[in-house]
Structures are given as structure tokens and as C-alpha cells.
């Protein structure tokens, strides 16, 4: 009975998520009115937190009515929501991802080139404004337990070379054959291979490392479980992984209709560090607080980032 109920609820969730993107918008979204601002959020913790942060800022500083289109399944889906005029703001977009997946541009590691290309092309091709980074990047990061790092004097990814042939490491399922910044390119740049590489679902990586079933894992830099499991991230000393700086993106149409939104979004530029994003994610994923509660507390703690409105 419970199994059938879960299946029914999962199917209902898919329908609810896809309705606004397939031509039949959810009530209150497509015909949202002149004062409603629709914020697209993917189904990750940090996306949902930042969606509520943006909504809280809009509610605090303007007379507009923010609403969130939540649990979108991918960056492509949230992008198409903006492109098809079914959303106005994307809560987080990562420039390194957008460079290759949305713009189909050549893989690039130089942060300045990535930023310039993505900002320019989103404006010219899609009439969307790519804001400056919140202050964090959600990128791949090699992680070990602190005791393991201390025992083997590990600070950088290069330090793993002496141990690599005997190491068992966990990676997410797409990284092993990923082009540009996947395992083949990693072996070439760093000059070593791991003894055993086990692809698995991202959620299992942290548990496996914590239970000493892995020597190291390739996780995500902003994941709340980094703090939850007290893991040590090793420095990518060869800058192998490209920049994945997180930013808000808004359609030029909504910024023209409501110019005050530009100032509101600019207040968040540089205000959310990597450590801060880890802590916010931790509060949701480990402490089981609601993303909206975490976002509202964060805004109140920082007085809604007063003093910046350019």
C-alpha cells in the first residue's frame, strides 16, 4: 500500500513540475499579473534556499509579489522556463555549466573568459541579464576524512599522487566519462590514476566515506554534508575544475518592467560565500529545517543586506 502511495505521489509531483513548462501553466503563474515575479528553482537544496532568499528580498524592498516555481529537474528546464516566458528569474545559474550546456561553447577553465562569454551571450542571444556571482561556486571537490588527511599530510589534490594506486575512491555517475573535466582529463593533468574508482549516486558518496568504505570521494563544494560529516576538501592546486560561479539570472523583460529588481538582486552580489552556502545547506539537509525558514533567518540576520542598491 505504501509503495503504491509513494508511486502515486511521485507521479503527481512530475505532473505538477512539468505543467508550467509544457504550455499549460500552473494557476497564478502564466497569467500572473503585472506585480508578480516568478522565480524558477531547481530541485536542489541550494537552489530552493536562494529562491526564497530572492523572494524575501523582493518582498522586503518592493511592492511586487514573488512566487516560486519549485523543483525543476535541471538547468535546462529552468532556463527554458525563462526563455519561454514562464518564469522571470532563475534562482541560481552556474556559468561554467551554462557555457557548455546552454551556449554550446568550447570548454574553458579561465574564470574571466567564462564569465565574459556567458554574460555577453546570454544578453545577446536570449535577452537575459547574468548578474555577478553571489560569492560561491558549486564545483567538484576531492574530499577525505580529517584523520586521513592528517595521517598522510594531504592538503592538495596533487598530494594524493603518492597514495593513488592503492586508493578506493567514489565519484558521481556522470564524472567518469565526462568530457573536458572528467576522469580521463583529470588523469592527464594530474598525472596519476586511482586504484579503484566506484561510480555511485551522489547521496551515497558521503555515507561511504564516513563509513570508511572509501578513502576519498569527489563531492560538491557547497554540499551541506561537507560540514555534517566534517570532511576536508583538498585544494585543486592545478585548477583542473572550471569555474562554476553561482549567480541570479533575470530576463531583460522583467528588469525593464520592474527596474527596481536590478537593485534588489545586486544587493546579493558577493554576499554568500562558499562556507555560508555550506552552512545554509547543512541546516536544511542535516538539521531538517525548511528552505524558506533558513532563507528568512539568513536575511533577517543580515538585515536584508541594507546599504546596496545599484
C-alpha positions in Angstrom: 0.0 0.0 0.0 2.8 2.4 1.0 4.7 1.6 -2.2 1.6 2.4 -4.4 1.1 5.6 -2.5 4.7 6.7 -3.0 4.4 5.9 -6.7 1.2 7.9 -7.0 2.7 10.9 -5.1 5.9 10.7 -7.3 3.7 10.7 -10.5 1.7 13.7 -9.2 4.9 15.6 -8.5 6.2 15.1 -12.0 2.9 16.4 -13.4 2.9 19.4 -11.2 6.5 20.2 -12.1 6.0 19.8 -15.8 2.7 21.6 -16.2 4.1 25.1 -16.3 6.7 24.2 -18.8 4.6 22.3 -21.3 2.2 25.1 -22.4 -0.3 24.6 -19.5 0.9 26.9 -16.8 0.1 26.4 -13.1 -2.6 28.7 -11.7 -1.2 32.1 -10.9 2.0 31.7 -12.9 1.4 32.3 -16.7 -1.4 34.7 -16.0 0.4 36.1 -13.1 -0.4 39.8 -13.4 1.9 42.9 -13.6 3.0 42.7 -10.0 4.0 39.1 -9.8 7.6 38.0 -10.2 8.2 34.3 -10.9 11.3 32.7 -9.6 12.5 29.4 -11.1 14.2 26.9 -8.8 15.7 23.5 -9.4 15.2 20.6 -7.0 18.5 21.0 -5.1 18.7 22.5 -1.6 20.8 25.5 -2.5 18.5 26.4 -5.4 15.5 26.4 -3.2 17.2 28.4 -0.4 18.3 31.0 -2.8 14.9 31.2 -4.5 13.4 32.0 -1.0 16.2 34.5 -0.4 15.4 36.3 -3.6 11.7 36.2 -2.8 12.3 37.6 0.7 14.4 40.4 -0.7 11.7 41.3 -3.3 9.0 41.2 -0.6 11.1 43.4 1.7 12.2 46.0 -0.8 9.4 46.3 -3.3 5.6 46.1 -3.6 5.9 43.2 -6.0 4.6 39.7 -5.3 7.3 36.9 -5.6 6.2 33.4 -6.4 8.4 30.3 -6.7 8.3 27.6 -9.4 9.9 24.9 -7.4 11.5 21.5 -8.0 12.5 22.0 -11.7 14.6 19.0 -12.7 17.6 20.5 -14.4 19.4 23.7 -15.5 17.9 23.2 -19.0 14.4 23.1 -17.6 14.8 26.2 -15.5 16.5 28.0 -18.5 13.6 27.1 -20.8 11.2 28.5 -18.2 12.8 31.9 -18.6 13.2 31.6 -22.4 9.5 30.6 -22.8 8.4 33.5 -20.6 7.1 31.1 -17.9 9.5 32.5 -15.3 11.3 35.8 -14.8 14.3 35.0 -12.6 16.5 31.8 -12.2 17.5 31.5 -8.5 21.0 30.1 -9.4 22.8 29.5 -12.6 26.4 28.3 -12.8 28.4 30.0 -15.5 30.7 27.0 -16.2 27.7 24.8 -16.8 25.9 27.3 -18.9 28.9 27.9 -21.1 28.8 24.3 -22.4 25.3 23.1 -21.9 23.2 26.2 -22.8 25.6 28.1 -25.1 27.3 25.0 -26.6 30.6 26.9 -26.4 34.0 25.2 -26.1 35.1 24.0 -22.7 37.1 26.7 -20.9 38.9 26.9 -17.5 39.8 30.6 -17.4 37.3 32.2 -15.0 37.5 35.6 -16.7 36.8 34.2 -20.1 33.9 32.0 -18.9 32.3 35.0 -17.1 32.7 37.3 -20.1 31.4 34.8 -22.6 28.4 33.7 -20.6 27.4 37.3 -19.6 27.7 38.5 -23.2 26.0 35.6 -24.9 23.0 35.4 -22.5 22.4 39.0 -23.2 22.8 38.9 -27.0 21.1 35.5 -27.7 18.4 35.4 -25.1 18.0 39.0 -23.7 18.8 37.8 -20.2 21.0 39.5 -17.6 23.6 37.4 -15.9 24.3 39.0 -12.5 27.6 38.9 -10.8 28.3 36.0 -8.5 26.6 35.5 -5.1 30.1 34.7 -3.9 30.2 30.9 -4.1 30.9 28.3 -6.7 29.4 24.8 -6.7 32.1 22.7 -8.2 33.6 19.3 -7.9 35.9 18.8 -4.9 38.0 15.9 -3.7 37.3 15.2 0.0 38.8 13.0 2.7 38.2 12.5 6.4 40.4 14.8 8.5 42.2 11.9 10.2 43.2 10.5 6.8 44.4 13.9 5.7 46.4 14.4 8.8 48.0 10.9 8.6 49.1 11.3 5.0 49.8 15.1 5.1 47.2 15.9 2.5 46.3 19.5 1.6 46.1 19.5 -2.2 44.9 17.1 -4.9 48.5 16.7 -6.0 49.3 15.3 -2.6 47.1 12.2 -3.4 49.5 11.1 -6.1 51.7 9.1 -3.7 48.7 7.2 -2.4 46.5 7.0 -5.6 47.5 3.5 -6.8 46.1 1.9 -3.6 43.2 4.2 -3.0 39.5 3.4 -3.4 37.5 6.5 -4.4 33.9 7.2 -5.0 32.7 9.5 -7.8 29.3 10.5 -9.1 28.0 8.5 -12.0 28.5 11.1 -14.8 32.0 12.2 -14.0 33.9 9.0 -15.1 33.4 9.7 -18.8 32.6 13.4 -18.7 34.3 15.4 -21.4 36.6 18.3 -20.5 36.6 18.0 -16.8 36.0 14.2 -16.3 38.3 11.4 -15.2 40.2 11.0 -18.4 41.3 14.6 -18.5 41.9 14.5 -14.7 44.4 11.6 -15.1 46.2 13.5 -17.9 46.5 16.8 -16.0 47.4 15.4 -12.5 49.5 12.5 -13.8 48.0 9.7 -11.8 45.1 7.2 -11.6 43.3 5.8 -8.6 43.5 2.1 -7.8 39.7 1.6 -7.6 37.1 4.1 -8.9 33.5 3.4 -8.0 30.7 5.4 -9.6 27.6 5.8 -7.4 24.7 8.1 -6.6 25.8 11.4 -5.2 23.8 10.9 -2.0 25.7 7.7 -1.2 29.2 9.2 -1.6 29.3 11.0 1.8 27.9 8.0 3.7 30.5 5.7 2.1 33.4 8.0 3.1 32.0 8.5 6.6 31.8 4.7 7.0 35.4 4.2 5.8 34.3 2.3 2.7 36.1 4.9 0.6 39.5 6.6 1.0 38.3 9.7 -0.8 35.2 11.0 -2.8 34.6 13.5 -5.4 31.7 15.6 -4.0 30.3 19.1 -4.4 31.9 22.1 -2.7 28.6 23.6 -1.4 27.1 20.4 -0.1 25.9 20.6 3.5 27.2 17.2 4.1 30.7 18.5 3.9 30.1 20.2 7.3 27.8 17.4 8.5 30.5 14.8 8.2 33.3 17.2 9.0 35.1 16.4 5.7 38.3 18.1 4.5 38.2 19.4 0.9 41.6 19.2 -0.9 42.7 22.2 -2.9 42.5 21.8 -6.6 46.1 23.1 -7.0 46.2 22.7 -10.8 42.9 24.4 -11.3 41.5 21.4 -13.1 37.9 22.0 -12.5 36.4 25.0 -14.3 34.6 27.9 -12.5 31.0 27.2 -11.6 30.2 30.5 -10.0 26.6 30.9 -8.9 24.6 33.9 -10.0 21.0 35.0 -10.4 19.8 35.4 -14.0 16.8 37.6 -14.9 15.0 38.3 -18.2 15.5 41.8 -19.6 11.8 42.0 -19.9 11.2 41.7 -16.2 14.0 44.2 -15.4 12.5 46.6 -17.9 9.0 46.2 -16.4 10.3 46.5 -12.8 13.7 48.3 -12.8 13.8 48.1 -9.0 14.6 44.4 -9.3 18.1 45.1 -10.6 19.0 46.9 -7.4 17.4 44.1 -5.3 19.4 41.4 -7.0 22.6 43.4 -6.9 22.3 43.6 -3.1 23.1 39.8 -3.0 26.3 40.1 -5.1 29.2 38.8 -3.2 27.2 38.2 0.0 27.0 34.4 0.1 30.4 32.7 0.5 31.2 29.0 -0.1 31.2 28.5 3.7 27.9 30.3 4.1 26.3 28.2 1.4 27.6 25.0 3.0 26.1 26.1 6.3 22.7 27.0 4.8 22.6 23.7 3.0 23.6 21.9 6.3 20.7 23.5 8.1 18.2 22.0 5.6 19.9 18.7 4.8 21.2 17.8 8.3 19.1 19.8 10.7 15.9 19.3 8.6 14.8 22.9 8.6 12.6 24.2 5.7 14.5 26.1 3.0 12.1 29.0 3.4 12.8 29.2 7.2 16.6 29.0 6.6 16.4 31.8 3.9 14.3 34.1 6.0 16.5 33.7 9.1 19.6 34.4 6.9 18.0 37.6 5.6 17.0 38.8 9.0 20.4 38.0 10.4 22.0 40.2 7.7 19.3 42.9 7.8 18.3 42.2 4.2 21.8 43.4 3.1 20.9 47.1 3.5 23.1 49.7 2.0 23.5 48.5 -1.5 21.0 49.3 -4.3 22.8 49.9 -7.6 
